[in-house]
Amino acid sequence: MTSGALLLAKIKAVVLDEADQLLGEGFYADTAWLLQQLPKRRQVLAFSATYTPELLADLEPLMRRPQKVRGGGVH
């Protein structure tokens, strides 16, 4: 990305699979930086088997109007 080989301007969606790992120790800054390089109008989907209050707090600033879907409904 920093060399310009990967064009980011047309990316419309990003999937963070295993979000708890991507936002855990050592990866939060890199993940946040990556998302900041993308267009402002993008969809971010974050998946994890374990959603702790800390993970939800870490995700909040990385998304616009986040919706939480848990076991059968939107919260």
Helices and strands as residue ranges (DSSP letters): E 13-17, H 19-22, H 28-37, E 43-47, H 53-59, G 60-62, E 69-70, E 73-74
